[in-house]
Amino acid sequence: MSSEIEISELRRFEPFDSMSEDQLSIVINHSQRRVLRSGEVVFCVGDRDEQDYFLLKGQLQLVSSDQKSRVFSDEDPMAYRQVSKLRPRQYTVSALGAVELLVVKSFDYDSPKAKSADSPDYLEASLLDYGVDEVSEESENDVDLFREVQAALDSDDLKLPSLPQVAIRIGELVESDLASAESVADLVNTDPAIAAKLLRIANSSLYGSLGRCETTRDAIVRLGLGATRQLVMGFALRDLFNSEDKALRAKLRQSWIESLEVAALAMVIREMLIAPAYSSEEALLAGLLHDIGVVGLLGLFLAQPGLLKEDADIDQLIAGFKADVGAEILRKWQIADQYITVTEQAENWQRTHPASADLCDLIQVAILHRYLNNRVPLPMARLTEVPAIKRLPLKENYSPETSLEILKQAKEKILEIKGLFD
């Protein structure tokens, strides 16, 4: 059973969310809707088919070659991605109940022809020329890396970083009945570096000209217990973005600087909203946490250096898994669900949800403005194609001038945040 695919349905998924309507029209010509009965098999371990599957409705069961099983539903946070994309197939996938799939003839979604060419003829050429029945020598190492990380995630064997003790202890204290400015100050003072940073931020322009705080207690009174907890976590994160390995240290450094810029932009954009539902400190922490998955992934390479072949595409691996790994890290840390959503969905540009604008919407818009600020090509033709920017309750309707104002205000904020957290 099948029926015509709508462009709006394609836009639910990567990489179609960043394609033009002309390109999507060509994709539709190579797509079909497939409805499965319960128990019907989509593909088996070892298959080398030439179709890509995206879950529109229902639940799928994925069973690996060692019989480990997991369920994937259309409500899964990662349901905007292709189902088990590696070839040969790493899972046997079957329907649990009635299932509706989008089935697309495989092509190189990430090629410049498919994503950025002006003429849709380029996409047609990619669809006709590209096949996935064989894995090229150049990509074999990348496939091995994807398998290794996926296996580690599926078996809970991925070594995840721990939240620094000072952040854990302050979090526990703030949530207890014993919390007070004095008790939290006593605990913060056991880490002189964090105590000094709290004083610096309390006396910074972020909190206006309210008179100078001379003690940690004064700083905590000004900031509030909740903000203190979030800021301490932000300070503690800096040490995680480090490595003994020179190459990995450079990657972590890049990710940390990008996170600082996103955090600063999120704070700027928040000030342009009507009655935001989250504090400035929550916006800051969400920006600092959104890329935390990079820490877990690169930690895997440090623990298993044999994985890193000379020609391995680390960036591709990070892009493919940082959302999943980041969410696992935050669950391990027992961080609030709003931050887990940010980490999982930060780059799901066509994300939809029935509620009003949330913290993830803010971070998405901040990430896109970091692209603009650094002259990095956007992953879509126009910012207005992103639902998050439409949901944000800006004080004035969004226009290109809005982006210019955000970037103008962000210049000093980025420098200030880097000075305080780096």
C-alpha positions in Angstrom: 0.0 0.0 0.0 1.4 3.5 -0.8 0.3 7.0 -1.5 2.0 10.1 -2.7 4.6 11.7 -0.4 4.2 15.3 0.5 7.1 17.8 0.7 6.1 18.6 4.3 6.6 15.0 5.2 10.1 14.9 3.7 11.0 18.1 5.6 10.6 16.2 8.9 13.8 14.3 8.3 17.5 15.0 7.8 18.9 15.8 5.2 15.7 16.8 3.4 15.1 19.7 5.8 17.8 21.7 4.2 16.9 21.0 0.5 15.0 23.3 -1.8 11.5 22.5 -3.0 12.8 21.7 -6.5 15.3 19.2 -5.0 12.6 17.7 -2.8 10.3 17.3 -5.8 13.0 15.1 -7.4 13.4 13.1 -4.2 9.6 12.5 -4.1 9.9 10.9 -7.6 12.3 8.4 -6.1 10.3 7.8 -2.9 7.3 5.8 -1.8 5.2 5.4 1.3 5.1 1.8 2.7 2.7 0.4 5.2 3.8 -2.7 7.1 1.8 -5.2 9.2 3.0 -6.3 12.6 6.0 -8.6 12.4 6.8 -7.7 8.8 10.6 -7.4 8.2 12.1 -4.2 6.7 15.6 -5.6 6.2 18.0 -8.1 7.9 21.5 -8.0 9.3 24.0 -8.1 6.5 21.7 -6.8 3.8 23.2 -4.4 1.2 20.0 -2.8 -0.2 19.7 0.4 -2.1 16.9 2.1 -0.1 16.8 4.4 2.9 14.1 4.2 5.4 12.5 6.9 7.6 9.8 6.2 10.2 6.6 8.1 9.6 4.3 6.3 12.1 4.6 3.4 14.6 7.3 1.4 16.2 10.2 -0.7 14.8 12.2 -3.4 16.6 15.9 -3.4 15.9 17.8 -6.6 16.7 21.6 -6.8 16.2 23.6 -9.8 15.2 24.3 -10.7 18.9 20.5 -10.5 19.6 20.5 -7.3 21.5 17.2 -5.5 20.9 15.9 -2.0 21.1 12.6 -0.3 20.0 12.6 2.8 17.8 9.3 4.8 17.6 8.1 7.9 15.7 8.2 9.7 19.1 11.9 8.8 19.6 14.0 12.0 19.9 16.2 10.8 17.0 13.2 9.9 14.7 14.1 12.7 12.3 17.1 10.5 11.1 17.3 7.6 8.8 16.7 4.1 10.4 19.9 2.2 10.8 21.8 3.7 7.8 25.0 1.6 7.7 25.7 -0.9 4.9 25.9 -3.8 5.3 22.9 -3.5 7.7 23.8 -3.8 11.3 20.2 -4.8 12.5 17.3 -6.8 11.5 14.4 -4.4 11.6 10.8 -5.4 11.8 7.4 -3.7 12.5 5.8 -3.7 16.0 2.2 -3.2 15.1 1.1 -1.2 12.1 4.0 0.9 10.7 4.3 3.6 8.0 7.6 4.2 6.4 9.1 6.7 3.9 11.3 4.7 1.5 13.8 6.6 -0.6 16.2 5.4 -3.3 19.7 5.8 -1.7 21.9 8.6 -2.9 24.7 10.8 -1.5 22.7 13.2 0.6 25.9 15.0 1.8 27.4 15.6 -1.6 27.7 19.2 -2.7 25.6 18.3 -5.7 22.7 17.1 -3.6 22.7 19.9 -1.0 23.9 23.1 -2.6 23.7 23.0 -6.4 21.5 25.6 -7.9 20.0 23.2 -10.5 17.9 20.2 -9.5 19.5 18.4 -12.3 22.5 17.9 -10.1 20.3 16.0 -7.6 18.9 13.9 -10.3 22.4 12.9 -11.3 23.3 11.9 -7.8 20.1 9.8 -7.5 21.0 7.9 -10.7 24.7 7.5 -10.1 25.1 6.8 -6.4 24.8 3.3 -4.9 25.5 1.8 -1.5 25.8 -1.9 -2.4 29.5 -1.7 -1.7 31.5 0.2 0.9 34.5 1.9 -0.7 38.0 1.5 0.7 38.1 5.2 1.6 35.0 4.8 3.9 35.8 1.4 5.5 37.4 3.0 8.5 34.5 5.3 9.0 32.1 2.4 8.9 34.2 0.6 11.5 34.1 3.6 13.8 30.3 4.0 13.4 29.9 0.3 14.3 32.1 0.6 17.3 30.3 3.7 18.7 26.9 2.3 18.0 27.8 -1.0 19.7 29.1 0.9 22.7 25.9 2.9 22.9 23.6 -0.1 22.5 25.5 -2.1 25.2 25.9 0.9 27.6 29.7 0.3 27.4 30.6 3.9 26.3 32.7 5.5 29.0 30.9 8.7 29.8 32.5 11.6 31.6 31.5 12.3 35.2 30.2 15.6 36.5 32.9 17.3 38.6 32.4 16.7 42.3 32.0 20.3 43.3 29.1 20.7 40.9 27.5 17.5 42.2 27.8 18.5 45.9 26.5 22.0 45.3 23.6 20.6 43.3 22.7 18.3 46.1 23.0 21.0 48.7 20.8 23.5 46.8 18.1 20.8 46.5 18.2 20.0 50.2 16.4 21.7 53.1 19.8 22.8 54.4 20.5 25.2 51.6 21.3 28.8 52.4 23.7 31.4 51.1 26.1 30.6 54.0 26.1 26.9 53.5 26.5 27.1 49.8 29.3 29.7 50.2 31.1 27.3 52.6 31.0 24.6 50.0 32.0 26.8 47.1 35.0 28.1 49.1 36.4 24.6 49.1 37.2 25.2 45.4 39.0 28.6 45.4 39.0 28.8 41.6 35.2 28.5 41.3 34.8 30.9 44.2 36.8 33.5 42.4 34.8 32.9 39.2 31.5 33.4 41.0 32.8 36.7 42.5 33.9 37.8 39.0 30.5 37.0 37.4 28.5 38.6 40.2 30.6 41.8 39.8 30.4 41.7 36.0 28.2 43.8 33.8 25.9 40.7 33.4 24.4 41.8 36.8 24.6 45.5 36.3 26.0 48.1 38.6 24.6 46.9 41.9 27.6 47.6 44.1 30.6 45.3 44.5 30.4 41.9 46.1 33.3 41.3 48.5 32.6 37.7 49.6 31.4 34.5 48.1 28.2 34.7 50.3 27.5 38.2 48.9 27.9 36.8 45.3 25.5 33.9 46.0 22.9 36.3 47.5 23.0 38.4 44.4 22.9 35.5 42.0 20.4 33.3 43.9 20.9 29.6 44.8 19.5 28.3 41.5 21.6 30.5 39.3 24.7 29.7 41.5 24.1 26.0 40.9 23.9 26.5 37.1 26.9 28.8 37.0 29.1 26.4 39.0 28.2 23.6 36.6 29.2 25.9 33.7 32.5 26.6 35.4 33.1 22.9 36.0 32.4 22.0 32.4 35.5 23.8 31.2 37.8 21.0 32.6 35.9 18.3 30.7 36.8 19.9 27.3 40.4 18.9 27.6 42.5 15.9 26.6 46.0 14.5 26.9 46.0 13.8 23.2 47.1 16.9 21.2 44.7 16.2 18.2 41.7 15.5 20.4 42.5 18.5 22.6 42.2 20.7 19.5 38.8 19.3 18.7 37.6 19.7 22.3 38.9 23.3 22.4 37.1 24.1 19.2 33.8 22.6 20.6 34.2 24.6 23.9 34.7 27.9 22.1 31.7 27.2 19.9 29.7 26.4 23.0 30.7 29.7 24.7 29.6 31.6 21.6 26.3 29.8 21.5 25.8 30.5 25.2 26.5 34.2 24.8 24.2 34.5 21.8 21.4 32.6 23.7 21.6 35.2 26.5 21.4 38.0 24.0 18.4 36.5 22.1 16.7 35.8 25.4 16.7 39.5 26.2 14.8 40.2 23.0 11.9 37.9 23.9 8.6 38.7 25.5 8.4 37.0 29.0 10.8 34.2 28.4 10.1 31.0 30.3 13.7 30.4 31.3 16.3 32.5 33.1 19.5 34.0 31.7 21.5 31.4 33.6 19.4 28.5 32.1 20.1 29.9 28.6 23.8 30.2 29.4 24.0 26.6 30.7 22.0 25.2 27.8 24.5 26.8 25.4 27.4 25.3 27.3 25.8 21.8 27.4 24.5 21.5 23.9 27.7 20.0 22.5 28.7 17.9 25.5 28.4 14.7 23.4 31.7 15.6 21.8 33.4 15.0 25.1 32.1 11.5 25.4 32.9 10.6 21.8 36.5 11.9 21.9 36.9 10.2 25.3 36.2 6.9 23.5 39.1 7.6 21.2 41.4 8.4 24.1 40.4 5.1 25.8 40.8 3.1 22.6 43.4 4.9 20.4 43.5 1.9 18.0 40.2 3.1 16.6 41.6 6.2 15.1 43.0 5.3 11.7 44.9 8.0 9.9 42.2 8.7 7.4 39.2 8.4 9.8 36.6 11.1 9.5 36.2 12.2 13.1 33.9 15.1 12.2 31.4 12.8 10.4 31.4 10.5 13.5 30.8 13.4 15.8 28.0 14.7 13.7 26.4 11.3 13.6 26.5 10.5 17.3 27.1 13.6 19.5 23.3 14.0 20.1 22.8 10.5 21.3 26.0 10.5 23.4 25.3 14.0 24.9 21.8 12.9 26.0 23.3 9.8 27.7 25.8 12.0 29.5 23.1 14.3 30.8 20.9 11.4 31.9 23.9 10.0 33.8 24.3 13.4 35.5 20.6 13.5 36.2 20.3 16.9 34.5 16.8 18.4 34.0 14.9 17.1 30.9 15.0 20.6 29.2 18.8 20.3 28.8 18.6 16.7 27.5 16.1 17.9 24.9 18.6 20.7 23.9 21.4 18.2 23.5 19.3 15.7 21.5 17.5 18.1 19.3 19.8 21.1 18.9 20.5 20.4 15.2 17.1 19.0 14.3 16.2 22.1 12.3 12.6 21.0 11.4 11.8 20.0 15.0 8.1 20.5 15.9 6.4 20.3 19.2 2.9 21.4 20.4 4.1 23.6 23.3 5.2 27.2 23.2 8.9 28.1 22.6 11.2 26.2 24.8 14.9 26.3 25.6 15.8 24.1 22.6 14.2 26.7 20.3 16.4 29.4 21.8 19.6 27.3 21.4 18.8 26.4 17.8 18.4 30.1 16.9 21.6 30.9 18.8 23.5 28.2 16.9 22.3 29.5 13.6 23.4 33.0 14.5 26.8 31.7 15.5 27.0 30.4 11.9 26.2 33.9 10.7 28.7 35.5 13.0 31.5 33.2 11.8 30.5 33.3 8.2 29.7 29.6 8.2 27.1 28.5 5.5 23.7 27.9 7.1 22.3 24.3 6.8 19.2 25.8 5.1 18.5 28.5 2.5 16.9 31.0 4.9 16.5 31.3 8.7 12.8 31.7 8.3 12.6 28.0 7.2 13.4 27.0 10.8 10.2 26.5 13.0 12.2 27.6 16.1 12.6 31.1 14.9 8.9 31.4 14.2 8.0 30.1 17.7 10.3 32.4 19.7 8.2 35.3 21.1 10.4 38.1 19.9 9.4 41.6 20.9 9.4 42.6 17.2 8.6 40.3 14.3 11.7 38.6 12.9 13.4 40.2 10.0 17.0 40.2 8.6 17.5 43.4 10.7 16.7 41.3 13.8 19.7 39.1 13.0 21.9 42.1 12.5 20.9 43.5 15.9 21.5 40.1 17.6 25.0 40.0 16.1 25.7 43.6 17.0 24.7 43.0 20.7 26.6 39.7 20.8 30.0 41.1 20.1 30.7 42.3 23.7 28.7 39.5 25.2 30.8 36.8 23.5 34.0 38.4 24.7 32.6 38.7 28.2 31.4 35.1 28.4 34.8 33.9 27.1 36.6 36.0 29.6 34.5 34.5 32.5 34.3 30.9 31.5 37.4 30.2 29.4 
